Amino acid sequence: MENEKQLMRSVQLLRSFWSVQKNIMRFVQKTAAENGLTVPQYSILMTITLYKETTQKNVGEKTFLPKSTLSQAVDGLVRAGMLHREHVEGNRREIQLSITDQGKNLLKTIHFHEGSIHQVFQTAIEMLSDDQFEGLLETHLQITNFLEAQATEQGECSK
């Protein structure tokens, strides 16, 4: 009976995360499309903006995009003037990516656009008290750390 209760709790939590993720993706797709981007391109810009510059390999690891999808999306962003791409000095196989001013400006525009994923999330967190918000972040971090440790133990790529 206790095992069944624990299983139901894990199923409930998993369904909850799936529901949140499905709804996030709905707004990400809408936000990307409204700004002339594909979802992979939007994901790449959002990832690169966390760093001054980073390698294409690192972006692939963070976004989980297949190499061909990543490469095509980066090509499109470079052609559109959103990203700058160059070979890493001393390593011709590795590609360094950085976001351009045009890319930064697009992300700022997206961030403040009514109905964008950022605005929707801002409205959602305004419904939470400071304690609820901090508790949610803490809980997510605990779950993330546990899942990453499990993946590492099972020999999968980490982060």
HELIX and SHEET records of a PDB file:
HELIX    1   1 GLU A    2  GLU A   34  1                                  33    
HELIX    2   2 VAL A   39  ILE A   48  1                                  10    
HELIX    3   3 GLN A   56  THR A   63  1                                   8    
HELIX    4   4 LYS A   67  ARG A   79  1                                  13    
HELIX    5   5 ASP A  101  PHE A  112  1                                  12    
HELIX    6   6 ILE A  117  GLU A  126  1                                  10    
HELIX    7   7 ASP A  130  GLU A  153  1                                  24    
SHEET    1   A 3 GLU A  53  THR A  55  0                                        
SHEET    2   A 3 ASN A  91  ILE A  99 -1                                        
SHEET    3   A 3 LEU A  83  VAL A  88 -1                                        
END                                                                             
